[in-house]
Amino acid sequence: MFTILVFLSLVYGLEGADVVLSCSLIEEGGGMGGMMGGAMFKRTPSTLVFRDLVGNDGLSPELVTPYSPPETPNADDLIFELTLPSIQIPNADLLLHADCNEQEVVCEISRYVPRGAELDSLPAHFIGSVQLEGGGISLTLVLQTLHSETTQSDTQPLMQSKLNLPLSQSGTLQTEVVFVVFSRVPSMVAPIGGDVLLDCGFRQKNSVPGQDVALEWRIQHRGNGRKILDMKARETEADVGQDLFVDRESTSAEADLLVRDGNASLTLRRLKVTDEGTYICTVGSGEFQTQQIVQLHITQSPRITLSEEKLTFQDTTPQKLSCHCHRYYPLDVQVEWFSQASSEEEPVSLSKESSLSSHRQHSDGTYSLSSHLTLRPDKSPPGTVITCRVSHPTLETPRDATLTVDKPEPQTAFWTIVLMLAISVVFLYQAFKGVGGSAQEKKYTREGKIKGEECDEGPLQNVFLYLILHCCTQLPLMNNSL
């Protein structure tokens, strides 16, 4: 869409504030097309003046810039002077504050042919598209020319050179709004599984009671489009009748609100990723039909977890830490790593040392991603805080997942085994010694003299020494295994 930086000014009319927009008149042709030689649109600078758009209550005269038509009318000027005799546009006051809020306004005007009319028939009709960027109202206006005023009946009005239409004495093309389709929220964001109301409405001058109002909602996404709702509603003496076609479950529009209040909004329930796209609201009533565009963005915030709840280095072996981002949408996600030792005042980025897995898409359209980081004990001493920071469009601020490197735990299992082995050795030594003492006593009783000096204790000592040596040789192996 062609974007124009708008000069916005306010002037006091007799009944309210006026809004002046710099626009472009769009015409087909006027040059070479694209690579395939298609038609090109020609743009001519023009001005759109809303007369008495909103009441002037609360507006200070010192804060408005007077709008004055040209002192000398010029047939080449394109100034559309627009009145709203019986149509009230919701939230039109947002246009008054666009300049102060540093918002841009897209304003385009083109010829329009009502249903059943000829191209050059009078009165002439134009489509005016006004969109407040960065959030705000979006309007599609059908403008109808008015009869030119002349001071003398025999005076011919000045004709606009491009349009060949009569101008007013001040050199403006006087028009009135006869039909408008609007959206007060042209861009929506909604979570997966939630509900959303896509805002769309219309106003018409001199609508005929009982005439059909046609409403169609279509979705366009990545080059594909389809109709999801088609309704024709009419008000009868007793009720509101309707013909309805719906192509999506849990989708609805209210026929009575459409006919009586001009409310063409669409309700979508239990949203999915496939519901994201550009929605086109088309309203037709009588000889007029136009549309409004509403963007719907589906989102889901990532759930962030670390692969370890705590991290301890028992020796010099590096350890791998992973940060998992679960089921987010849209795809854009950024993962950063930081390390801050207890002696450091600022965290140090480790993102360059990390690696990313590929995006994994789930059946519901959401994505998951993992980031991996290898940590070494010499660079991450106990007390170091490791942070995984995730940024995503659904998060106003990045979300962190952290852990702190713990001190190594005492090797209690190793010393427990050493103690058990020592106790076993002492027990075996005492047992073998008792067996040797019994043998001495038996020899003394049988031979009638002491033979203890002759009892050989060498085997018992050898067994004891063997057990000690065996334990000493096995302890280093056990320590390594632990």
N, C-alpha and C positions, 0 to 999 in steps of 0.2 A: 504494500500500500504506500502511495506517495504521501510523505509527511511534510507539512508546511509549518514553520514556526509562526505562530499566530500573534498578531498585535491585537491586544484586547483593550477596549476602552469603554467607559460607561458615560452616558449622558442622561440628563433628566428630561424625560418627556412630560407630557401633560399628566399622565397617570402612573408612570413608572419609569424604571431604568431601562435604557437601551443598551444593546450589546453589538459591537461592530467586529466582524471577523474578516481577516484576509483569506480568500479562498481561491480556487481554480475552477474555471469552466472547462469541463472535459468534453472533447469532441473526437470522433473517430477520424482516422486518416491524418494527413499532415506530414508524412515523411516515410522513409523506408522502415520496414518492419524488422523483425529479428532475422535470424539466420535462414528461416524458411520463407522470408518475404511476406509475413503476415501484416495486417493492418496495425498502425501505431496510433496511440492516443495523443492528441494535441491539447495542450494546456494553455489557457489564457487567464492571466491574473484578473480577479474579480473581487467584489466586496459584498458581504452579506450583512445587512443591518436588521437586527431584531428590534422592532418597535415595542416599547412597553412590555418587555419580556417578563419582568417581575416587578412587584411593588417597590417603591422607593423608601419604604419605612425603614428607619435605622441607617440609611446611607447618608453620609455627610457630603454636602455640596462641594467641600474643598477637596474631596478624594476622587472626584470624577473629572474626566477629560471631555469637554464638549465635542460632539461630532457635528460638523457643519458640512452640508453638501457643497459641491463645487459652486463658486460664485457664478461661473459661466458654464452652463450645461454643455457637455461634450458628447457627441454621438458615438465616440469610440469607447467611452467609459462603460464598464459593466458593474453597475451598482444595483443589487437586488434589495429593495426595501420590503420588509416582510412584516405583516401584521398577523396577530392571532386573535381574531374577533371572538371566537367561542370555544377555543381549544386551550386547555390548561396542560402544560407539559410538566410532569413530575420532576423535581430536582433540577429545574432549569436554572436555579440560582447558583449552581455549581459553576456555570460558565462565567459568572461575575467575578469569581475568585481565582480563575485559572492563572491569570497573569501573576497575581500575588503569590500563588503556590508554586510558581515556576513550572507549570504544566503546559504541555503543548496540546494544541487542538488541530485535528485533521479536518479540513473543510473542503468539500468537493461538490460541484453542481453540474448537472447534465440534463439534457432534454428528456422528457418523459411523455409517453403516449398512453392515455387511459384506455381501458378496455372499450372497444367499439368506436374509438375516435380516429380521425385522420391525423397524419403527421403535422400538417400545416394548419390544422383547424384552430379556431379561436373559441374560448380563451386558450392561451398556450400554457403548457404545464412543464414543470422542472422537478427533478429530484435533488434534494439537498442532503448531503451526508455530513453530519457533525459528530465527531468523536473526541472525547476528552481522554487523552492518554494518561497512563499511570493510575487508572482507577477513576471511575466517575461515569457520567451518563453518556449514552450513545444514541443519536437520533437519526432517523431517516424520514425526511419531510417531503411531502408532495406539495409543491407551490403552484398556485394558479394565478395568472395575471389578472389585474383589475383594469377597468377602463381608465384611460388617461384623463387628467383634469386639464381644462384649458380655460383661460380667462375670457376668451371670446369664442363664440360658436364658429366663426369663420376662420379661426387660426388653426393651422395644421400643426399637430404635435411633432416634436423632434423624434426621428426614428433612429433606433439603435443600429449602428452600421453592420454589426455581425449577425444579430438576431432578426433584424427588420421588424422590430416591435416598437410601439409608441412609448416614449418616455414621459415622465411627469415634468412639470415646470422646473423642478429642481434637478432634473437630469437623471432620475432614478427609475428603475423598472419596478413598478408597484405590484406586489403579489400578496397573497394571503395563504395561510396554511389550511389545506382542506383535508389532509390525512397525514398521520404520523404514526410510525412504529418505533418503539423505544425500548431500551434496556437500561435500568438503573445500575445493574451490576454486570457489565459485559465480559467479565473474567471471573471465574470461580475456581476455588481449590477445595477438594473434598477427599476424605480418607477412604481407603478400601473398606467395603462393608457398610459404609455410612449412607445417608440419604442426602439429596441435594434438590434445591428448587432453582431452576434456570429462569431468571426473570425476563419477561417479555410482555409488552402491552401495546395497545393502540388507542388512538383517538380519531374521531371523524366528525367533520362538520356536516350538519344536516343529514344524519343517518336516517334511513327509512325504516320505520317500525316493521318488524316481521321479516326483514330481508336476511338472507343467509350470510353468515360469517364463516369464512373458510380459514382453517388453521392447519399448517403443516410444519412438522419438525423433522429435520434431516440431520444426519451426522456425517462429517467428512473427517477422515483420518488416514494419513499416509497414502493418499491417492485413491482411497476407496470411500464410497459413500452409499448410504441407504436411507430410506424413509423409515422412521420409527413411530410416527404418529400422524394420522390424517383425520381431521374432524371437520364436519360441517354442522353448524348449530344455528337454530332459529328460535325466536321467542314467539310462542303462541299465547292465546288468551289464558290458558290454564297452566301451561308449563313451558319448559324449554326442551325442544326436540333436538336430536343429534344423530348423525351418521358417523361411526367411529371405526378406525382401523388402527391397531397397535401391533408393532412388530417386536416389541421388547417387553418381557414380563416385568411387573412392578413399575409400570410407566403410566402416568395419568395426566390429564388436563381437565379443568372444570368447565363444562359447557355453559352453565348458568353464569359463571363469572366472566366468561368470554363475551357473552352477548350483552349482559347488563352493565358490567364494569370495565370492559375492554381489557380484561386480564387474560393473557395468552400464555402464562407461565407453565412450565413443564416440570413435573415431579419425577425424579428417578430414585428408586430405592435399591438397597443392597448393591452398592456400586462395585464394579470390577475394573481391572486395568483396561479391559477392552471398551469401557465406556468413555475413555478419554478421547477428546477430539474437539473439532469445531462444530458447534450446533447452529443451524440456520432456522430461525423462526420466521415463517412467511405467513402474513395475514392478508386476506382479501375480503373486501366488503364493497358491494356495489361495483362501480367502475374502477376502483383503485385496488392495487395490490403492491405491496413492497415487503421488505424483510429486514431482519436484524440478526447480527451474529453474536453468539455467546461462546466463549472459550471455556472448556472444562478441563482442569488438570487434576489427575488422580495422584495421590501421594500415600506413602507409608514410611514411617521413620525406621531406621535400622535398629535392631537389637544387638548390643555389643557385649561380647564375652572374651575372656582370656583363657588360653589353654591350660594354664596353671593357676591354682589359688595362692600358692606361695612358692618361692624360689630360694634354694639353698645350694651352695657349692661345697661339696665334701672334699674335693680335690681340685686339680687344675683342668678338669674336663669341661669344655664349653657346653652350654645348654641352649636349647631352642625354645623360643616363646612365640606363640601365635595369637593374633588378634582376629576374631571372627565377627563379621558384620552379617547379620541374618535378615533376610526377607525385607528388602527396602525397595522403594520405587519413588522417583525415576532412577535411571541407571547411574547418574553422576554421584560419585562418592569419592572422598579423599581420606587416606589413612596416613597419619604421621606418628613417628616414634620420638620420645624424648627420655633423657636420662638425667637425673640430678642426684649427685652424691651429697651426703650430709655436710661436707665441707664446701660445697659450691653454692653460690648465691643464685645463679640462673641455670635453668635446664639446658642441656646440650642436645641438639638434634641428632638422631640416629637414623633418619629416614633413608639416607643414601645407602646404609648398610642393610636395609630390609629388602624383601622381595614380595611380590604380589602373585596370588593365584589368578586364574582366569575367572571372569564372571560366570556364575552358575544361575541359570534361569529356571524357576520353578513352574509348575503347571498353572499357578494362579497369576503368572506374569511378573512376580517379584524376583529380585536378584539377591544373591549372596556372594561374599568375597572374603578371602582370608589374606592377612599380611603376616609374614614370618620374619623373625629377628633372632640372630645368634648372639648370645651374650657370653662374655669371658670373665672369669673371676678377677683377673688383674685390673679390668676396667670397670667392674661393677662390684665394689666391695660391699660388705654388709652395711645396711642402712641406705643404700642407693634406691631411689624411687624410679621405677620404670613406668612410663605413661604411653598408652595408645590413644591417640586423639583422632576422632572421626568427624568429618564435616559432610553435611548432606543438605540439599535444598529445604528439607522439611524441618531442619533444626535451626532455631534462631541463633544459637551459639554452638560451637563444637562440643561434642560429648566425649568424656574421658573415661578410660578404664585403667586402673593403676594397681601395682603391687610393689612391695618393698622387699629387697633382698635380705634374707635372714642370716644370722650367724650359724655356722655349722653346729650340729648337735653333737654332744659328747658320745664317744664310741662305747656306750654302756654294754652293748652285747659282747664286744671283744673282751672286756675285762671280766664280765660275768663268766665267760668260758674259761678264761685263765684261772679264776678262783675255783671253779668246779674241778678243773684238772689237778690243781694243787691239792685240794681236799682228797681227791681220788688217790693221788700218789701217797699221801700220808696214811690213808686208810689201808691201802695195800701193804705198805711197809709194816705197819703195826700188825696186820694180819699174818704176814709171813714171819715176823719176829715171834709172835705167839706160837706159831707152829714149831719153830726151832726150839723154844723153851720147853715145850712138852716133850720133845724128843730127848732132851738132856735128862729130864727127870726119870724117864723110863729107863734110860741106860744106867743111871745111878742106882736104881732100885734093883735091877736085874743082876748087876755085877758086884754090888756091895761097895762101890767106891765111886768117887766123882770122876766122870769122864767129860765134864763140860769143857775143860781146856782143850780136849781133843775134838770137840764138835766143830765141824767146819761151817763157818758162817759165810763163806765166800759166795755160794749160790744166792743167798738172800740179798747180799750187797749188789751182786750183778743184776738181779731183777730190779732193784730200786734204781740203780744207775741207768739201766735201760729205759725205764719209764720216764725219768727226768730228761734224758737225751731225746727221747721220742717227742715229748711235749715241746721241748725247745725248738726242735726242727719243724714242728707243725704250726707253731704259733705265727711265724711270719706269713705262712701261706693263708692261714685263717684271717689274719689282719688285712691282707690284700683283697681277699674275697669279700670282706665286709666293707 
